[in-house]
Amino acid sequence: MNGASHGDARFFVFGAGYSASAFLEGLEPARIEGATTRSAEKAAGFARHGWPGFVFDGEEPGEGIAQALARTTHLVVSIAPGERGDPVLRCYRETILHAMPRLAWIGYLSTVGVYGDHGGAWVDETTPPRPVSRRSRERLEAEEAWTALAEARGMPLAILRLSGIYGPGRNSFVNLRTGRAKRLVKPGQVFNRIHVADIAGVLRLLSERCLGGTFNVTDDEPAPPQDVVLHAARMIDVEPPPEQDFETAELTPMARSFYGENKKVSNRRIRSLGYEFFFPTFREGLAALMPCDRGDRGL
């Protein structure tokens, strides 16, 4: 870590949304140099956690961010790219290259969508990406751009390819309670999932060891989505929604596009580093969420 111990680590997070906030919540506030959001109100709210909040809209540099980056040793990026590329690189590439003397590690949160469709076959980090959707193509381009920057600086970059994220406030119990749950049936279709606590856990492991590389952050059991909804409904003893045939169901183009990619994603690489998942399948994850998200208490 460029001569610094992990106890001296100072973190800056671009995009403190659902996943990155779970990671920040596990850090001592004194080790957080900053976290960004698009909203001034949310940035002010970060103070309740002891996090310095900064507004970054992705279009131009935000006030005070460059100064915080100068003190940063560990950078986490959790902002989606767009048609114009990665907004962090667009606004801060030169800063990261030349004005972050203490920077020792970068973590970039990506998606398993970069693998594209494999007809239900297994993929791992050695599988060549072949993204289908525009969103996934932009993610792969961002991965490549961050890789080039890390190589130019000669430092480790960890790319975390995330599967479908769930956790407190975002899960099948909530969907059942709000009427958003569906049991769409497309024969042979499976998805992997990942509990937000395991995203935070993998980030902790990789940042503590300053490890670079590409890692699938995903559970052990790719499963048909309708099975997960049925399991959740049985857990809380409610009537599950009826099965719907995918081909005739009314779906938004974005929702339908998710079903255009079918694959089973291996997590063997991150497990080989000794990482033990808090929630290796959706069953453990839902069991842990049931007390707070079944409707007995607020989210």
Secondary structure, DSSP 8 states (H G I E B T S, - for coil): -TT--GGG--EEEE--SHHHHHHHTTS-GGGEEEEEES-HHHHHHGGGGT--EEE--SSS--TTHHHHHTT-SEEEE----BTTB-HHHHHHHHHHHHS-TT--EEEEEEEGGGG---TT-EE-TTS-----SHHHHHHHHHHHHHHHHHHHHT--EEEEEE-EEEBTTBSHHHHHHHT---EEE-TT--B-EEEHHHHHHHHHHHHHHT--EEEEE--S--B-HHHHHHHHHHHTT-----EEETTTS---HHHHHHTT---EE--HHHHHTT---S-SSHHHHHHHHHHHHSSSS--
